[in-house]
Amino acid sequence: MKSPESSGKPKRPRLRLFIIRRVSGASMLPSLMPGQVVIGVRRPKRLRPGQIVIISHDGLEKVKRIQGMRSNQVFVQGDNRAKSTDSRSFGWLPAAAVQARVIWPRR
C-alpha cells in the first residue's frame, strides 16, 4: 500500500506570490498610516468581511477593508470614511478586483 506522499508524482512547491505596496492617502487611518508599507498575498483563497485588501479600481490600486460580500462581489470601505472613496461611491466590485489580502501589518 502506497502512502499519500508516494503517489509517484513529484510534488511541486506551493508558491505564494506576495505584493508589497505603500499606502497612499488617509483613507485607512487610524489602521494604516499614509506612507506605511503593507504586504499582501496575491489571489487569496478566502475573502471575509473585516479583511484589509488591495483592490484594482479605475486603473488604480487601493487599500480598503471588506465590509460586505454577496455572490462573488465585495463591498469595500476605507476606515477613515470622511477621507475615503470606496464602494459607497462606486458600488459593489467583482471579487476578481481584489488583487491581494493584506497580511502585514496584522490588524
C-alpha positions in Angstrom: 0.0 0.0 0.0 1.4 3.4 -1.0 1.3 6.3 1.3 -0.3 9.5 0.1 3.2 11.1 -0.2 4.5 8.4 -2.5 2.0 8.8 -5.4 4.8 8.7 -7.9 4.4 12.3 -9.0 6.9 14.8 -7.7 5.3 17.5 -5.5 5.6 21.0 -6.8 6.4 23.5 -4.1 3.5 25.7 -3.3 4.5 29.3 -4.1 2.6 32.2 -2.6 3.1 35.3 -4.5 3.4 38.4 -2.4 2.7 42.0 -3.2 4.4 45.0 -1.4 2.7 48.4 -1.6 2.9 51.7 0.1 -0.3 53.2 1.5 -1.2 56.5 -0.2 -3.6 58.9 1.4 -5.5 59.0 4.6 -8.5 56.7 3.8 -7.3 53.9 6.1 -6.4 55.9 9.2 -6.1 55.0 12.0 -5.4 51.4 11.0 -2.8 52.2 8.3 -0.8 55.5 8.0 0.0 57.3 4.8 3.4 56.1 3.6 3.2 52.8 5.5 4.3 49.7 3.7 1.9 46.7 3.6 2.5 43.2 2.4 -0.3 41.2 0.8 -0.8 37.7 -0.6 -2.0 37.6 -4.2 -5.0 35.6 -5.1 -6.3 35.0 -1.6 -8.3 31.8 -1.2 -11.0 33.1 1.1 -12.2 36.6 1.5 -14.2 37.7 4.6 -15.7 40.9 5.9 -13.2 42.7 8.0 -10.1 41.8 5.9 -7.9 44.6 4.5 -7.4 44.1 0.8 -5.7 45.7 -2.2 -8.2 46.2 -4.9 -7.9 47.4 -8.5 -10.4 50.1 -9.4 -10.4 52.6 -12.3 -6.8 51.7 -13.1 -5.6 52.3 -9.6 -4.7 50.1 -6.7 -6.5 51.0 -3.5 -6.2 49.6 0.1 -9.6 49.1 1.7 -11.5 46.9 4.2 -14.1 44.4 3.0 -17.4 45.4 4.6 -19.7 43.0 2.9 -19.9 40.2 0.4 -22.5 38.7 -1.9 -22.3 36.2 -4.7 -18.8 36.9 -5.9 -18.9 40.6 -5.2 -17.3 42.7 -2.4 -18.3 46.0 -0.8 -15.2 47.8 0.4 -14.7 50.9 2.6 -11.8 52.9 4.0 -11.6 53.0 7.8 -11.5 56.8 7.6 -14.9 57.2 6.0 -14.6 61.0 5.7 -11.5 60.7 3.5 -12.3 57.6 1.6 -13.5 57.0 -1.9 -14.9 53.5 -1.8 -17.9 51.3 -2.6 -20.3 53.9 -1.1 -19.5 56.0 -4.2 -18.6 53.3 -6.9 -20.7 50.4 -5.7 -20.0 46.7 -5.4 -17.0 45.3 -7.1 -16.4 41.8 -8.6 -14.3 39.7 -6.2 -11.8 39.5 -9.0 -11.0 43.2 -8.4 -9.3 42.0 -5.2 -5.6 41.8 -6.0 -4.3 40.8 -2.6 -5.2 40.4 1.0 -3.0 42.4 3.4 -1.2 40.0 5.8 1.2 42.6 7.3 0.9 44.6 9.4 -1.7 42.5 11.1 -4.7 44.3 12.4 
